[in-house]
């Protein structure tokens, strides 16, 4: 999806809910929120994308531990691990998420879409391939900027 996806996390993101949160571009959580990969507690394995997103967010070793021990993380702990972008008081969550959405609504949408694609692609490409793709996307962005369609 070319548009930024913002997760407003207020409560417990468990199992597939955790997976869905991790699939978002920006995760803003209330200080009351928590995350847990709970699958192991019912003898199941990660699903809904967690096997892809979790190790990319925290590294293999930490992902393995979180998945196999079903460690419940508070919002503060999840932010410290790099799983969340922001943690705010519960009473401010709606306003902060609305401000984030307003920021992206006013940003150059084509450039944001290209950056999303670049960052995803860059996670599996070599440096040379990433540099080539950057040059390709920069040419597109520059053309869109000149024509006013960026």
N, C-alpha and C positions, 0 to 999 in steps of 0.2 A: 504494500500500500504506500503510495507516495506521500501521503499526509502524515504529520506527526501524530502519534497515538499517545495520549496522556492517561495514565492510570491514577485514579483517585482511590487510594487504599484507606479504608476506614473499617477496621475489624480484623478478622483472621483470614489471611490468604493461605489456604491449606490445599495440598495436593494439586489438582488441576487449576484451582484458583491461584495458587502460587505460580504455576506455569504460565497462566494467562497474564498475570502481572509482569512477569519477567519478559514476556514478548513485547511489552510496550516500550516506546522510545524514552518516555519520562515517567518516573514513578514518584508521586507525591503522597506521603502517608501522614495520617494523624499520629500523634504521639501515643495513641491507644492501640494502634495497629500492630499486627505481628505476622510473621511468615513461617510456614513449616512445610517441608516436603514429607508428608505423612505416609506415603505409599508403603514403606517397609512395615509399618505397624499392622497392615493387613496382608502381608506377604506378597505385595505387588511391587512393580518397578515403576520408575519415573515414566510419566507420559505427558501428553499435551504440550510437548516441546521443552520440558525441563532438562532432558539429557543434552539438548543443544544449548539452551540459554544459560543454565546454571554454571557449567564449567567456564564458559566464556566470561561470565561476570565475576567469578571468585577464584578461578583456577581449579584444576583437577582435584588436588588433594582436599581442599576445603569443600568442594562439591561432593566428593565421595563421602566425607564425614557427615555433611548435612543430610545427604540422601539415605545413608545406611543407618544413621542414628536418630533420624527424625527430630533433629534439634530445632526447637521452637525459638525463633529469634524475635526479640522486641524490635520495634521500629528503629530505635537508636542503634541496636546491634546490627540490624540489616543495613542501615546507612553506613555504619563504620566499615562493613565488609564490601561496600560498593554496590549493594543491591538496590538501594533507593537513592533518588536525587535529593529529596528534601523530606524533612520531618517537621511538622508544624503542630501547634496545639489544635485539638479537635475542633474548637470553636472557629478557628481560622481556615480550616481545610477548604471549604467551598470557595472562599474569596481567593485563596492562593491558587487553586486550580483554575478558577475563572481568569485570573490575571495571566497565568501561564498560557491558557488557551487564547486569550486576547493577543498576547505577544506573537504567538505562532500565526494567528489569523492575519496579523499585519506584516508578517515577514514575507520575503520573496519566495513564493510557494514552489516555483520551478527549481530554484537553487536548493531549497530544503529537500525536495524530492531527490535531486541528484546526489546530495550529501548522504542521504539515507542509503541510497544504492551503493555509493562509494564506500561507506563505512562497513556495510555488510560484506561487500565483495572483498574489501581490504583485509578482512579477518582470515581469509583463506588463500589469498594471493601472495606471490612473492613481491618484494619491494619493486623490482623492475616492472612487473605487471601493474602494480598499484600506481606507480608514477605514470605509466602510459595511460591508464584509465583516468587519472586526474587530469592529464593534458586534454584528453578527449572531452571530458565533462566540462572543463574550463572553457573550451571552445564553444560548446553548446551554451553554457551560462553567459559567456560574453556576447554571443549572438542574440540571446534572449534579452539581455540587458539593453543592447543597442536598439532593438526593435520595440522595447517597452513591454515585452511579454514575460519578463522574469518574475 
